[in-house]
């Protein structure tokens, strides 16, 4: 079976794991500090502050708290998004407002978002879906106009750029995911990028049970035994082992990004002329693609996925729209007609770091064969 996801685990990751375990300091320590510094260097954010956390979802939760979002507030979010964003909004006690996505980019539709703003709107979550960046200039203008905070969910876009600026260097609050299937994995982990030292202090306390324990101490593989706790916190810190693996991955970022761009461009070239297949409308310049997706007619999607599976090709669906889940079906929402359509058409195809182009060809050939047999 050709899987949808396959992590790039090589000798460097195995060596990093062994060295971290042999060090004997398993909690947050020196590797976490090195990982944060390397991320900051890569995104070129000299005026920003980076903190590593246990997961991207933890980062979203912390980001909303740092933004001051709480009970009585509303957060606008695209319904075409990961459930992690929806859960995080619920955890802070805010009300979720579902917005439609754009039919071409699959990003949040700012025209629809305008219709959803109320005096209770405190923040908006925006996400770069796969290989296409949001219009972050328009998002910044939207935030300024309505005086709201923006949480940039960059789970799909670590190592990508927007108008020559690296993702993470320009957003209000930015959150990356480094989970098992992301382009850069720490086994599990995330990073959050904030604007001020005060916000960084807030993040440090939230990720470590509210303890006012200096990160600088733990980054020496030590800990303080006396400290104060002034706010509720969580067990959201990154572990040394995870950071060590992440550092090995960061050393391959250019290779990872280029191999994924090459595979995505090859998919586009092979599939773009199929009349019933919609491919991403991009040349993939400047991005580190997490997924490669196509859209096909709703009535053919399940049949295509089943046939591909029979022939050894796994596929995915990213995602089911949030407003269709039982937990969130009663949330306030605007017109979601595009999201409803996309959710029935989207298919994720196999995309791995260093995936052979011959495998991309094999997948594309089977998709061609499927449609040829149907006269399309």
C-alpha positions as CSV (number, residue, x, y, z in Angstrom):
1,X,0.0,0.0,0.0
2,X,1.2,3.5,-0.9
3,X,0.3,5.5,2.2
4,X,-1.1,9.0,2.2
5,X,1.6,10.0,4.8
6,X,5.1,8.6,5.5
7,X,7.5,10.3,7.8
8,X,11.1,10.8,6.7
9,X,12.9,8.9,9.4
10,X,16.6,8.3,8.5
11,X,19.9,7.7,10.4
12,X,20.0,11.3,11.6
13,X,16.7,10.9,13.4
14,X,17.8,7.6,14.9
15,X,21.1,9.0,16.1
16,X,19.4,12.1,17.6
17,X,16.9,9.9,19.5
18,X,19.7,7.8,20.9
19,X,21.8,10.8,22.0
20,X,18.8,12.4,23.6
21,X,17.9,9.3,25.5
22,X,21.5,8.7,26.6
23,X,21.7,12.2,28.0
24,X,19.1,11.1,30.5
25,X,17.1,14.4,30.7
26,X,13.8,13.4,29.2
27,X,11.7,16.5,30.0
28,X,12.1,20.0,28.6
29,X,15.8,20.8,28.3
30,X,18.6,21.9,26.1
31,X,17.4,20.3,22.9
32,X,14.1,22.3,23.2
33,X,16.1,25.5,23.5
34,X,18.1,24.6,20.4
35,X,15.0,23.7,18.5
36,X,13.4,27.1,19.3
37,X,16.5,28.9,18.3
38,X,16.7,27.0,15.0
39,X,13.0,27.7,14.2
40,X,13.5,31.4,14.9
41,X,16.5,31.4,12.6
42,X,14.7,29.6,9.8
43,X,11.7,31.9,9.8
44,X,13.9,35.0,10.1
45,X,11.8,36.5,13.0
46,X,14.3,38.7,14.9
47,X,11.5,40.7,16.3
48,X,9.4,37.7,17.4
49,X,9.6,35.1,20.2
50,X,9.4,31.4,19.7
51,X,8.2,28.7,22.2
52,X,8.0,25.0,21.6
53,X,5.0,23.1,22.9
54,X,3.8,19.5,23.0
55,X,1.4,19.7,20.0
56,X,0.1,22.2,17.5
57,X,-3.3,21.8,19.1
58,X,-1.7,22.9,22.5
59,X,-0.3,25.9,20.6
60,X,-3.7,26.9,19.3
61,X,-5.2,26.7,22.8
62,X,-2.4,28.8,24.2
63,X,-2.6,31.3,21.3
64,X,-6.3,31.9,22.1
65,X,-5.6,32.5,25.8
66,X,-2.6,34.8,25.0
67,X,-5.0,36.7,22.7
68,X,-7.4,37.2,25.6
69,X,-10.2,35.1,24.1
70,X,-12.7,33.7,26.7
71,X,-16.3,33.2,27.6
72,X,-18.7,35.6,25.9
73,X,-16.3,36.2,22.9
74,X,-16.8,34.9,19.4
75,X,-14.1,33.5,17.1
76,X,-14.6,33.3,13.4
77,X,-13.1,30.3,11.7
78,X,-13.5,28.5,8.4
79,X,-15.6,25.4,8.7
80,X,-13.2,23.8,6.2
81,X,-10.5,23.3,8.8
82,X,-9.1,20.7,11.3
83,X,-11.2,19.9,14.4
84,X,-8.2,21.0,16.5
85,X,-9.1,24.6,15.9
86,X,-12.7,24.0,16.8
87,X,-11.8,22.2,20.0
88,X,-9.4,24.9,21.1
89,X,-12.1,27.6,20.7
90,X,-14.3,25.5,22.9
91,X,-11.6,25.0,25.6
92,X,-11.4,28.7,26.2
93,X,-15.1,29.0,26.5
94,X,-15.7,31.2,23.4
95,X,-18.4,30.8,20.8
96,X,-17.4,29.6,17.4
97,X,-18.7,31.2,14.2
98,X,-18.3,29.2,11.0
99,X,-17.3,30.9,7.8
100,X,-17.2,29.6,4.3
101,X,-14.0,29.0,2.3
102,X,-13.0,30.3,-1.1
103,X,-13.7,27.9,-3.9
104,X,-10.3,28.2,-5.5
105,X,-7.8,28.6,-2.7
106,X,-9.9,26.7,0.0
107,X,-8.8,29.5,2.5
108,X,-11.2,31.4,4.7
109,X,-13.4,33.7,2.5
110,X,-12.9,37.2,3.9
111,X,-16.0,38.6,2.1
112,X,-18.1,36.1,4.0
113,X,-16.2,36.8,7.2
114,X,-17.2,40.5,6.9
115,X,-20.9,39.4,7.2
116,X,-20.2,37.5,10.5
117,X,-18.4,40.2,12.6
118,X,-20.3,41.4,15.6
119,X,-19.4,43.4,18.7
120,X,-18.5,40.1,20.4
121,X,-15.9,39.1,17.7
122,X,-12.6,38.9,19.5
123,X,-10.5,36.9,17.1
124,X,-10.3,35.0,13.8
125,X,-8.4,31.8,13.0
126,X,-6.9,31.7,9.5
127,X,-5.2,28.7,8.0
128,X,-2.9,28.2,5.0
129,X,-4.5,25.1,3.4
130,X,-1.8,22.8,2.1
131,X,0.1,24.5,-0.7
132,X,-1.6,27.9,-1.1
133,X,-1.0,30.8,1.3
134,X,-3.8,32.9,2.7
135,X,-3.9,36.6,1.6
136,X,-2.2,37.7,4.7
137,X,-2.1,41.4,3.7
138,X,-5.9,41.3,3.4
139,X,-6.2,39.5,6.7
140,X,-4.0,42.1,8.5
141,X,-6.2,44.8,7.0
142,X,-9.3,42.9,8.2
143,X,-7.9,42.7,11.7
144,X,-7.1,46.4,11.8
145,X,-10.5,47.3,10.6
146,X,-12.4,45.3,13.1
147,X,-9.8,45.5,15.9
148,X,-9.5,41.7,16.4
149,X,-6.7,39.3,17.0
150,X,-5.6,36.9,14.3
151,X,-4.4,33.4,15.1
152,X,-2.5,32.1,12.1
153,X,-2.8,28.3,12.1
154,X,0.3,27.5,10.0
155,X,0.1,23.7,10.6
156,X,0.4,23.1,6.9
157,X,3.0,25.8,6.0
158,X,6.2,25.5,8.0
159,X,9.1,26.4,5.7
160,X,6.8,28.2,3.3
161,X,6.9,31.9,2.4
162,X,4.4,34.7,1.6
163,X,5.5,37.5,-0.7
164,X,9.2,36.7,0.2
165,X,8.5,36.6,3.9
166,X,8.8,33.3,5.8
167,X,5.6,32.1,7.4
168,X,5.9,32.9,11.1
169,X,7.7,36.2,10.6
170,X,4.7,38.4,10.0
171,X,1.5,37.1,11.7
172,X,-0.1,38.4,14.9
173,X,0.2,35.0,16.6
174,X,1.4,32.0,14.5
175,X,1.2,28.3,15.4
176,X,3.0,25.5,13.7
177,X,2.4,21.8,14.1
178,X,5.1,19.1,14.1
179,X,3.0,16.0,14.5
180,X,3.8,12.6,13.1
181,X,2.6,13.4,9.5
182,X,3.7,17.0,9.1
183,X,6.6,18.0,6.8
184,X,8.8,18.6,9.8
185,X,8.0,16.1,12.6
186,X,9.0,16.0,16.2
187,X,7.0,12.8,16.7
188,X,4.6,15.2,18.2
189,X,5.1,18.9,18.9
190,X,4.3,22.4,17.9
191,X,5.7,25.9,18.1
192,X,4.0,29.2,18.8
193,X,5.4,32.6,17.6
194,X,4.4,35.7,19.5
195,X,5.2,39.4,19.3
196,X,6.4,40.5,22.7
197,X,8.4,39.2,25.7
198,X,5.3,39.6,27.8
199,X,3.4,37.2,25.6
200,X,6.3,34.8,25.6
201,X,6.3,34.8,29.4
202,X,2.6,34.1,29.3
203,X,3.2,31.1,26.9
204,X,6.0,29.8,29.1
205,X,3.7,29.7,32.1
206,X,0.8,28.2,30.2
207,X,2.8,25.4,28.8
208,X,4.3,24.4,32.2
209,X,1.4,24.2,34.7
210,X,1.4,27.9,35.3
211,X,4.8,27.6,37.0
212,X,6.9,30.7,37.0
213,X,10.0,28.6,36.5
214,X,12.6,30.3,34.2
215,X,12.9,28.5,30.9
216,X,16.6,29.4,30.9
217,X,17.1,27.1,33.9
218,X,15.3,24.1,32.3
219,X,17.2,24.7,29.0
220,X,20.4,23.8,31.0
221,X,18.8,20.4,31.9
222,X,18.0,21.6,35.3
223,X,15.0,22.8,37.2
224,X,14.1,25.3,39.9
225,X,12.5,23.9,43.1
226,X,10.9,27.1,44.3
227,X,8.6,29.2,42.2
228,X,5.2,30.9,42.2
229,X,2.0,30.0,40.3
230,X,-0.3,32.9,39.4
231,X,-2.5,31.5,36.6
232,X,-4.0,28.2,35.4
233,X,-1.6,26.3,33.2
234,X,-1.3,23.0,31.3
235,X,1.2,20.3,30.7
236,X,2.0,21.5,27.2
237,X,5.8,21.7,27.1
238,X,7.9,19.9,24.4
239,X,10.2,17.0,25.5
240,X,13.9,16.8,24.8
241,X,13.5,13.6,22.7
242,X,11.0,15.3,20.5
243,X,13.1,18.4,20.0
244,X,16.2,16.3,19.2
245,X,14.3,14.6,16.4
246,X,12.9,17.9,15.2
247,X,16.4,19.4,15.0
248,X,17.4,16.5,12.8
249,X,14.4,17.2,10.6
250,X,15.1,20.9,10.4
251,X,18.6,20.1,9.0
252,X,16.8,18.6,6.0
253,X,14.2,21.3,5.5
254,X,15.5,22.4,2.0
255,X,15.6,18.8,0.8
256,X,12.1,18.0,2.3
257,X,10.5,21.1,0.7
258,X,12.1,20.6,-2.7
259,X,11.1,17.0,-3.0
260,X,7.5,17.8,-2.0
261,X,7.3,20.7,-4.5
262,X,8.7,18.4,-7.3
263,X,6.1,15.7,-6.5
264,X,3.2,18.2,-6.3
265,X,4.2,19.8,-9.6
266,X,4.4,16.3,-11.2
267,X,0.9,15.5,-9.9
268,X,-0.4,18.7,-11.4
269,X,1.3,18.1,-14.8
270,X,-0.1,14.6,-14.9
271,X,-3.7,15.3,-13.8
272,X,-4.5,18.9,-14.9
273,X,-5.9,17.8,-18.2
274,X,-8.4,15.4,-16.8
275,X,-11.8,17.1,-17.4
276,X,-13.4,15.9,-14.1
277,X,-10.3,16.5,-11.9
278,X,-9.5,19.9,-10.2
279,X,-5.9,20.3,-9.2
280,X,-4.5,23.0,-6.9
281,X,-4.2,26.3,-8.8
282,X,-0.6,27.1,-8.0
283,X,2.9,26.6,-9.3
284,X,4.1,25.6,-5.7
285,X,6.8,28.3,-5.7
286,X,8.0,29.2,-2.2
287,X,5.9,26.6,-0.4
288,X,6.6,23.4,1.5
289,X,3.5,21.4,0.6
290,X,2.0,19.3,3.4
291,X,-0.7,17.6,1.3
292,X,-1.5,17.1,-2.4
293,X,-5.2,17.1,-3.1
294,X,-7.6,16.9,-6.0
295,X,-11.3,17.5,-6.3
296,X,-13.6,15.2,-8.2
297,X,-17.4,15.1,-8.7
298,X,-19.1,14.1,-5.5
299,X,-20.8,11.1,-7.1
300,X,-17.4,9.6,-8.1
301,X,-15.3,10.3,-5.1
302,X,-16.0,7.3,-3.0
303,X,-15.8,5.0,-6.0
304,X,-12.4,6.5,-7.0
305,X,-11.1,6.1,-3.5
306,X,-12.3,2.5,-3.3
307,X,-10.7,1.6,-6.6
308,X,-7.4,3.2,-5.6
309,X,-7.4,1.3,-2.4
310,X,-8.0,-2.0,-4.2
311,X,-4.9,-1.1,-6.3
312,X,-2.7,-0.4,-3.3
313,X,-3.1,3.4,-3.1
314,X,-4.3,4.9,0.2
315,X,-6.1,8.3,0.1
316,X,-7.5,10.7,2.7
317,X,-10.1,13.4,3.2
318,X,-8.9,16.7,4.6
319,X,-11.4,17.5,5.9
320,X,-15.0,16.9,6.9
321,X,-16.5,20.4,7.5
322,X,-16.7,21.4,11.1
323,X,-20.4,22.3,11.1
324,X,-21.3,18.8,10.1
325,X,-20.0,17.3,13.4
326,X,-22.6,16.7,16.1
327,X,-20.7,18.7,18.6
328,X,-20.7,21.9,16.5
329,X,-23.8,21.6,14.4
330,X,-25.6,24.4,16.3
331,X,-22.8,27.0,16.1
332,X,-23.6,30.3,14.4
333,X,-22.6,30.2,10.7
334,X,-22.8,32.1,7.5
335,X,-23.5,30.7,4.0
336,X,-21.4,27.5,3.8
337,X,-22.3,26.4,0.3
338,X,-18.7,26.3,-0.9
339,X,-17.6,24.4,2.1
340,X,-20.4,21.8,1.7
341,X,-19.4,21.3,-1.9
342,X,-15.6,21.0,-1.2
343,X,-16.1,18.6,1.7
344,X,-17.8,16.2,-0.7
345,X,-15.2,16.5,-3.5
346,X,-11.8,16.6,-1.8
347,X,-9.3,13.7,-1.9
348,X,-5.8,13.7,-0.4
349,X,-3.3,11.7,-2.5
350,X,0.0,10.2,-1.3
351,X,2.7,12.9,-0.7
352,X,5.9,12.1,1.3
353,X,9.2,13.7,1.7
354,X,11.6,12.2,-1.0
355,X,8.7,10.4,-2.6
356,X,9.9,8.9,-5.9
357,X,8.3,10.5,-9.0
358,X,7.7,7.0,-10.2
359,X,5.2,6.6,-7.3
360,X,3.5,9.8,-8.3
361,X,3.3,8.5,-11.8
362,X,1.8,5.2,-10.6
363,X,-0.9,7.0,-8.6
364,X,-1.7,9.3,-11.5
365,X,-1.9,6.4,-14.0
366,X,-4.5,4.7,-11.8
367,X,-6.6,7.9,-11.6
368,X,-6.4,8.3,-15.4
369,X,-7.5,4.7,-15.8
370,X,-10.5,5.2,-13.6
371,X,-11.8,8.1,-15.6
372,X,-11.0,6.6,-19.0
373,X,-13.1,3.6,-18.1
374,X,-16.0,6.0,-17.5
375,X,-15.5,7.8,-20.7
376,X,-14.3,11.0,-19.0
